[in-house]
């Protein structure tokens, strides 16, 4: 999508009531004079990959989320370390996929506009465009991020929200990044696409309190379904995060949570707070009438978290390595 079309979309979003924040140092037209085809190039590359493998949409969205929650949206999740101690080497990030899409987009950009577009901006655009390819929400991406030079596996556990966390911890995690309880509920809705593995839910269905029991907050019929999918010694089988609608970006996730079929503790616990519970119930009762708009707004907020701009950081030549 060219800059003219993007601005037209942003104007339309404003008419529809979708706020477009402009974080300090980031602009929608940041590459307009320096690399006017930047967004079109990223969009084309992303489409080539995601149209062939739609499951990459969830993976790339997750990668952007994981990047932004550790050191801000600075592309640090993309860095490799010879000592295997970078963010991507931390256990929660070992299952991240889609690095090749970011690398391909960066390579295509550098052929047209050498050394101008940061890997952090590429990742933010790829995540948006990947969701768009599977007919999910579209959001404006203010640009101008620069790439960080530090990536530490130990910081992942300190900053990344855990699938085992309760509502109090999650709200604290999000607040630390400038995101509120509504953003927490909305962005959790990203679990409408994607998968997990039996290993993540093993304790919830087989040994919740150490006595061979299941989580009492989980729908008993869903527990039985999951046990058929994941036997006691199975830690590798894939499980949809949004059963029945795992390949479609829609509001069905909230129906699942309301029915106490949230796969993770972090999903189920949305019912433990008045604000997040109300959001879940509102999306269920209205058929998700505001979810796409809300998701767009929260993604813009997420994408502005802790960004490096101006002379901070660098523009990496290769996304996996500092210059």
C-alpha positions as CSV (number, residue, x, y, z in Angstrom):
1,X,0.0,0.0,0.0
2,X,1.5,3.3,-1.1
3,X,1.7,6.4,1.2
4,X,-1.3,8.1,-0.5
5,X,-3.5,5.0,0.0
6,X,-2.2,4.7,3.6
7,X,-3.1,8.3,4.4
8,X,-6.6,7.7,2.9
9,X,-7.0,4.7,5.2
10,X,-6.0,6.8,8.2
11,X,-8.5,9.5,7.3
12,X,-11.2,6.8,7.0
13,X,-10.2,5.4,10.3
14,X,-10.4,8.8,11.9
15,X,-13.9,9.2,10.4
16,X,-14.8,5.9,12.0
17,X,-13.5,7.0,15.3
18,X,-10.3,5.1,15.4
19,X,-7.7,7.3,17.0
20,X,-4.2,7.4,15.4
21,X,-1.6,8.3,18.0
22,X,1.7,9.8,16.8
23,X,4.4,8.8,19.3
24,X,7.3,11.2,19.7
25,X,9.7,10.8,16.7
26,X,7.4,8.5,14.7
27,X,5.4,9.7,11.7
28,X,3.1,8.1,9.2
29,X,5.0,9.8,6.3
30,X,8.5,9.1,7.8
31,X,9.8,7.5,4.6
32,X,7.7,9.5,2.1
33,X,10.7,11.4,0.6
34,X,13.5,9.0,1.4
35,X,11.8,5.7,0.4
36,X,8.2,6.3,-0.8
37,X,7.7,2.7,-1.8
38,X,8.8,1.3,1.6
39,X,5.4,0.1,2.8
40,X,4.4,-1.2,-0.6
41,X,7.6,-3.3,-0.7
42,X,7.0,-4.8,2.8
43,X,3.4,-5.5,1.9
44,X,4.3,-7.3,-1.3
45,X,6.9,-9.5,0.4
46,X,4.6,-10.3,3.4
47,X,1.8,-11.3,1.0
48,X,4.1,-13.6,-0.9
49,X,4.9,-15.5,2.3
50,X,1.6,-15.4,4.2
51,X,-0.7,-16.1,1.3
52,X,1.3,-19.4,0.9
53,X,1.4,-20.1,4.6
54,X,-1.4,-18.3,6.5
55,X,-0.3,-19.6,9.9
56,X,2.6,-17.2,9.7
57,X,0.2,-14.3,10.4
58,X,-0.1,-15.4,14.1
59,X,3.6,-16.0,14.3
60,X,4.6,-12.6,13.0
61,X,2.0,-10.8,15.2
62,X,3.4,-12.7,18.2
63,X,7.0,-11.8,17.2
64,X,6.1,-8.1,17.1
65,X,4.4,-8.4,20.5
66,X,7.4,-10.2,22.0
67,X,9.7,-7.6,20.6
68,X,7.8,-4.6,22.0
69,X,7.5,-6.0,25.5
70,X,11.3,-6.4,25.9
71,X,13.3,-3.1,25.5
72,X,10.4,-1.7,23.4
73,X,9.8,-2.1,19.7
74,X,13.5,-1.9,18.7
75,X,13.9,-5.2,16.8
76,X,16.0,-6.7,19.6
77,X,14.1,-10.0,19.3
78,X,15.6,-10.4,15.8
79,X,19.2,-10.4,17.0
80,X,21.3,-13.5,17.1
81,X,24.0,-14.2,19.7
82,X,27.0,-16.5,19.3
83,X,26.5,-17.4,23.0
84,X,22.8,-18.2,22.5
85,X,21.8,-15.6,25.2
86,X,19.8,-13.2,23.1
87,X,16.0,-12.7,23.4
88,X,15.3,-15.2,20.6
89,X,17.2,-17.8,22.7
90,X,14.9,-17.5,25.8
91,X,12.5,-20.4,26.2
92,X,9.3,-18.3,25.5
93,X,10.8,-17.2,22.1
94,X,12.2,-20.6,20.9
95,X,8.9,-21.2,19.1
96,X,8.9,-17.9,17.3
97,X,8.7,-18.2,13.5
98,X,8.8,-15.9,10.5
99,X,12.3,-14.4,10.8
100,X,12.7,-15.2,7.1
101,X,9.8,-12.9,6.2
102,X,11.4,-9.9,8.0
103,X,14.8,-10.7,6.4
104,X,13.2,-10.9,3.0
105,X,11.4,-7.6,3.4
106,X,14.6,-5.9,4.7
107,X,16.6,-7.3,1.8
108,X,14.0,-6.0,-0.8
109,X,14.0,-2.6,0.9
110,X,17.7,-2.3,0.9
111,X,17.8,-3.0,-2.9
112,X,15.6,0.0,-3.4
113,X,16.6,2.2,-0.4
114,X,19.9,1.0,1.0
115,X,20.4,1.5,4.7
116,X,17.3,3.6,5.3
117,X,14.6,1.4,6.8
118,X,15.1,-0.1,10.3
119,X,14.4,-3.7,11.1
120,X,12.2,-2.5,13.9
121,X,10.0,-0.7,11.4
122,X,10.0,-3.7,9.1
123,X,8.8,-6.0,11.9
124,X,6.0,-3.5,12.8
125,X,4.9,-3.4,9.2
126,X,5.2,-7.1,8.6
127,X,3.0,-7.9,11.6
128,X,0.3,-5.5,10.4
129,X,0.4,-6.7,6.8
130,X,0.4,-10.4,7.8
131,X,-2.8,-9.9,9.8
132,X,-4.2,-7.9,6.8
133,X,-3.5,-10.8,4.4
134,X,-5.8,-13.1,6.4
135,X,-8.5,-10.4,6.4
136,X,-7.9,-9.2,9.9
137,X,-7.9,-5.6,11.0
138,X,-5.7,-3.0,9.4
139,X,-4.0,-0.3,11.5
140,X,-1.8,2.7,10.6
141,X,1.9,2.2,11.6
142,X,3.8,5.4,12.4
143,X,7.4,4.9,11.4
144,X,10.9,6.1,12.3
145,X,12.0,3.4,14.8
146,X,15.6,2.7,15.1
147,X,17.2,-0.6,15.9
148,X,18.5,-1.5,19.4
149,X,22.0,-2.9,19.9
150,X,21.3,-5.0,23.0
151,X,19.3,-8.3,23.3
152,X,19.3,-10.4,26.5
153,X,17.5,-13.6,27.1
154,X,17.3,-12.8,30.8
155,X,15.2,-9.7,30.2
156,X,12.5,-11.8,28.4
157,X,11.3,-13.5,31.6
158,X,11.3,-10.2,33.5
159,X,9.1,-8.4,30.9
160,X,7.1,-10.7,28.7
161,X,3.6,-11.6,30.0
162,X,3.4,-15.2,30.9
163,X,0.6,-17.6,29.8
164,X,0.5,-18.8,33.4
165,X,0.0,-15.3,34.9
166,X,-3.1,-14.1,36.8
167,X,-4.9,-10.9,36.1
168,X,-3.1,-8.8,38.7
169,X,0.3,-9.7,37.2
170,X,-0.9,-9.2,33.6
171,X,-2.3,-5.7,34.4
172,X,1.0,-4.8,36.0
173,X,3.0,-6.1,32.9
174,X,0.8,-4.1,30.6
175,X,0.8,-0.9,32.7
176,X,4.6,-1.0,32.7
177,X,4.4,-0.6,29.0
178,X,1.8,2.2,29.0
179,X,-1.0,-0.2,28.2
180,X,-4.2,-0.3,30.2
181,X,-6.7,-3.1,31.2
182,X,-8.7,-2.5,28.0
183,X,-5.5,-3.0,25.9
184,X,-4.9,-6.2,27.8
185,X,-8.3,-7.6,26.9
186,X,-8.1,-6.4,23.3
187,X,-4.6,-7.6,22.6
188,X,-5.5,-11.0,24.2
189,X,-8.0,-11.2,21.4
190,X,-5.0,-11.8,19.1
191,X,-5.2,-15.3,20.3
192,X,-8.1,-15.7,17.9
193,X,-5.4,-17.0,15.5
194,X,-2.5,-19.3,16.3
195,X,-1.7,-22.5,18.1
196,X,0.1,-23.7,21.2
197,X,1.3,-27.1,22.4
198,X,0.1,-29.6,24.9
199,X,3.2,-28.8,27.1
200,X,1.8,-25.4,27.9
201,X,-1.5,-26.6,29.3
202,X,-0.4,-30.0,30.7
203,X,-0.7,-28.9,34.3
204,X,-4.0,-27.1,33.8
205,X,-5.6,-30.3,32.7
206,X,-3.7,-33.0,34.5
207,X,-2.0,-31.7,37.7
208,X,-3.2,-28.2,38.5
209,X,-2.5,-28.3,42.3
210,X,-0.1,-31.2,42.3
211,X,-2.8,-33.7,43.1
212,X,-3.6,-35.0,39.7
213,X,-6.5,-32.5,39.2
214,X,-7.5,-30.0,36.5
215,X,-8.0,-26.3,36.8
216,X,-11.5,-25.8,38.3
217,X,-12.0,-22.6,36.4
218,X,-11.9,-24.4,33.0
219,X,-15.1,-25.8,31.4
220,X,-15.1,-29.5,32.4
221,X,-16.2,-30.5,28.9
222,X,-13.3,-28.6,27.4
223,X,-10.9,-30.4,29.8
224,X,-12.2,-33.7,28.5
225,X,-11.7,-32.5,24.9
226,X,-8.2,-31.4,25.7
227,X,-7.3,-34.7,27.4
228,X,-8.4,-36.5,24.2
229,X,-6.1,-34.2,22.3
230,X,-3.2,-34.3,24.8
231,X,-2.5,-37.6,26.6
232,X,-0.5,-37.4,29.9
233,X,2.8,-38.0,28.1
234,X,2.2,-35.8,25.1
235,X,4.0,-32.4,25.2
236,X,4.2,-31.7,21.4
237,X,0.7,-32.0,19.9
238,X,-0.7,-28.7,18.5
239,X,-3.8,-27.2,20.1
240,X,-5.7,-24.2,18.6
241,X,-5.9,-21.2,20.9
242,X,-9.4,-20.4,19.5
243,X,-11.1,-23.8,19.0
244,X,-13.5,-23.8,16.1
245,X,-12.2,-20.5,14.6
246,X,-8.4,-20.7,14.9
247,X,-7.6,-19.7,11.3
248,X,-10.0,-16.7,11.2
249,X,-9.2,-13.3,12.7
250,X,-12.5,-12.6,14.4
251,X,-14.1,-12.0,17.9
252,X,-14.8,-15.7,18.5
253,X,-12.0,-15.8,21.0
254,X,-14.1,-13.8,23.5
255,X,-16.9,-16.4,23.2
256,X,-14.4,-19.1,24.0
257,X,-13.2,-17.2,27.1
258,X,-16.7,-16.5,28.2
259,X,-17.5,-20.2,28.0
260,X,-14.4,-20.8,30.3
261,X,-12.5,-22.5,27.4
262,X,-9.6,-20.1,27.4
263,X,-6.5,-22.2,26.7
264,X,-4.1,-20.4,29.0
265,X,-4.5,-19.1,32.5
266,X,-3.8,-15.7,31.0
267,X,-6.9,-16.1,28.8
268,X,-9.1,-17.5,31.6
269,X,-8.1,-14.8,34.1
270,X,-9.7,-12.1,31.9
271,X,-12.9,-13.1,33.7
272,X,-11.3,-12.2,37.1
273,X,-11.3,-8.4,36.7
274,X,-14.4,-6.2,36.3
275,X,-13.0,-4.2,33.3
276,X,-11.6,-7.1,31.3
277,X,-14.6,-9.3,32.0
278,X,-17.0,-6.5,30.8
279,X,-15.0,-6.2,27.6
280,X,-15.2,-9.9,27.0
281,X,-19.0,-9.9,27.7
282,X,-19.5,-6.9,25.5
283,X,-17.8,-8.5,22.5
284,X,-19.9,-11.6,23.0
285,X,-23.2,-9.8,23.2
286,X,-22.4,-7.5,20.3
287,X,-20.9,-10.1,18.0
288,X,-17.5,-8.3,18.3
289,X,-18.8,-5.1,16.9
290,X,-15.9,-2.9,18.2
291,X,-13.1,-5.5,18.2
292,X,-11.4,-4.6,14.9
293,X,-11.4,-0.9,15.8
294,X,-10.2,-1.6,19.3
295,X,-7.5,-3.9,18.1
296,X,-6.2,-1.3,15.6
297,X,-6.0,1.3,18.3
298,X,-4.2,-1.0,20.8
299,X,-1.7,-2.2,18.2
300,X,-0.8,1.5,17.4
301,X,-0.2,1.9,21.2
302,X,1.8,-1.3,21.4
303,X,3.9,-0.3,18.4
304,X,5.0,2.9,20.1
305,X,6.3,1.2,23.2
306,X,9.8,2.2,24.2
307,X,10.9,3.1,20.6
308,X,14.3,4.4,19.8
309,X,14.2,7.4,17.5
310,X,16.5,10.2,16.3
311,X,20.1,9.4,16.8
312,X,19.5,6.5,19.3
313,X,20.2,3.0,18.2
314,X,21.1,2.3,14.5
315,X,19.7,1.1,11.2
316,X,21.0,-2.5,11.0
317,X,22.3,-3.8,7.7
318,X,21.3,-7.3,8.7
319,X,18.4,-7.8,11.1
320,X,20.1,-10.6,13.0
321,X,23.3,-8.7,13.7
322,X,24.3,-5.3,15.0
323,X,26.4,-3.2,12.6
